[in-house]
């Protein structure tokens, strides 16, 4: 019967841990470093008639995954800004989105001019 010393047991354990840890990261998917992008729909700038209820044409957002696929992430799109249709002036609508990996798109802005036609 072979009896291993405590030091040999410890060394075998360390070698086992090194093999275990070295194999852990081999099946990871490539990192997603691609920024999503936003497509503003409709005219930009947009000229709007004073007093007419504002209807924003919207925007769409897309992401290019680490695998190179383009996916629609419009459901993650955030829109901010207010157009006061009763006051002539210049207004901005801001569109922002981030993908699941936390990559943020370049913000897109629609300029809206409320005026009398």
C-alpha positions as CSV (number, residue, x, y, z in Angstrom):
1,X,0.0,0.0,0.0
2,X,1.4,3.3,-1.1
3,X,1.1,6.2,1.4
4,X,1.7,9.7,0.0
5,X,3.1,12.3,2.2
6,X,1.1,15.4,2.9
7,X,3.4,17.5,0.7
8,X,2.9,15.2,-2.3
9,X,-0.9,15.2,-1.7
10,X,-0.8,19.0,-1.7
11,X,1.3,19.2,-4.9
12,X,-1.1,16.8,-6.7
13,X,-4.0,18.8,-5.5
14,X,-2.4,22.1,-6.9
15,X,-1.7,20.4,-10.2
16,X,-5.2,19.2,-10.5
17,X,-6.6,22.7,-9.7
18,X,-4.3,24.2,-12.4
19,X,-5.7,21.8,-15.0
20,X,-9.2,22.5,-13.9
21,X,-8.8,26.3,-14.0
22,X,-7.0,26.3,-17.3
23,X,-9.9,24.5,-19.1
24,X,-12.7,26.8,-17.7
25,X,-12.5,29.6,-20.2
26,X,-12.0,27.7,-23.4
27,X,-15.7,27.5,-24.4
28,X,-16.5,31.2,-24.0
29,X,-18.2,33.1,-26.8
30,X,-16.2,36.0,-28.3
31,X,-16.7,39.3,-26.6
32,X,-19.3,41.7,-28.1
33,X,-17.5,44.9,-28.6
34,X,-19.8,46.2,-31.5
35,X,-21.7,49.3,-30.8
36,X,-25.4,49.2,-31.8
37,X,-26.7,51.8,-34.2
38,X,-29.8,53.9,-34.6
39,X,-31.7,54.7,-37.8
40,X,-33.9,57.8,-37.5
41,X,-37.0,57.3,-39.6
42,X,-38.7,60.1,-41.6
43,X,-37.3,63.6,-42.2
44,X,-34.6,65.1,-40.1
45,X,-35.0,68.0,-39.6
46,X,-38.7,67.8,-39.5
47,X,-40.9,70.8,-40.1
48,X,-44.2,70.6,-38.1
49,X,-47.3,72.8,-38.4
50,X,-48.1,74.8,-35.3
51,X,-51.2,73.4,-33.5
52,X,-51.1,70.0,-35.1
53,X,-50.7,67.1,-32.7
54,X,-47.1,65.9,-32.9
55,X,-46.5,62.3,-34.2
56,X,-42.9,61.3,-34.2
57,X,-41.9,59.1,-37.1
58,X,-39.6,57.2,-34.7
59,X,-36.4,55.3,-35.1
60,X,-35.1,51.8,-35.2
61,X,-32.1,50.3,-33.4
62,X,-29.9,47.4,-34.5
63,X,-27.0,45.5,-33.0
64,X,-24.2,43.5,-34.6
65,X,-23.5,40.5,-32.3
66,X,-20.1,39.1,-31.6
67,X,-21.0,36.4,-34.2
68,X,-21.6,39.1,-36.8
69,X,-25.3,38.8,-37.0
70,X,-27.4,42.0,-37.2
71,X,-30.4,41.9,-34.8
72,X,-33.2,44.4,-34.3
73,X,-33.1,45.9,-30.8
74,X,-35.7,48.6,-31.3
75,X,-37.6,47.4,-28.2
76,X,-34.6,48.7,-26.1
77,X,-34.7,52.1,-27.7
78,X,-35.2,55.1,-25.4
79,X,-36.7,58.3,-26.7
80,X,-36.7,61.7,-24.9
81,X,-37.7,65.2,-25.7
82,X,-40.9,67.2,-26.0
83,X,-42.3,69.2,-28.9
84,X,-44.6,72.0,-27.9
85,X,-46.8,72.3,-30.9
86,X,-48.4,75.4,-29.6
87,X,-45.2,77.4,-29.5
88,X,-43.1,78.2,-32.6
89,X,-39.5,77.1,-32.2
90,X,-36.8,74.5,-32.5
91,X,-37.1,71.2,-30.5
92,X,-35.0,68.0,-30.3
93,X,-36.0,64.4,-29.9
94,X,-33.2,62.2,-28.6
95,X,-32.8,58.5,-29.3
96,X,-30.5,56.2,-27.2
97,X,-29.9,52.5,-27.0
98,X,-27.5,50.0,-25.4
99,X,-27.2,46.4,-26.3
100,X,-27.2,43.4,-23.9
101,X,-23.4,43.7,-23.5
102,X,-23.7,47.3,-22.4
103,X,-22.3,48.8,-25.6
104,X,-24.0,52.2,-26.2
105,X,-24.9,53.5,-29.6
106,X,-24.1,57.0,-30.7
107,X,-27.1,59.1,-29.7
108,X,-29.2,60.3,-32.6
109,X,-31.2,63.5,-32.5
110,X,-34.2,64.6,-34.6
111,X,-34.6,68.4,-34.9
112,X,-38.2,69.5,-35.1
113,X,-39.2,73.0,-36.2
114,X,-42.7,74.1,-35.2
115,X,-43.9,76.8,-37.5
116,X,-46.9,78.3,-39.3
117,X,-47.5,77.0,-42.8
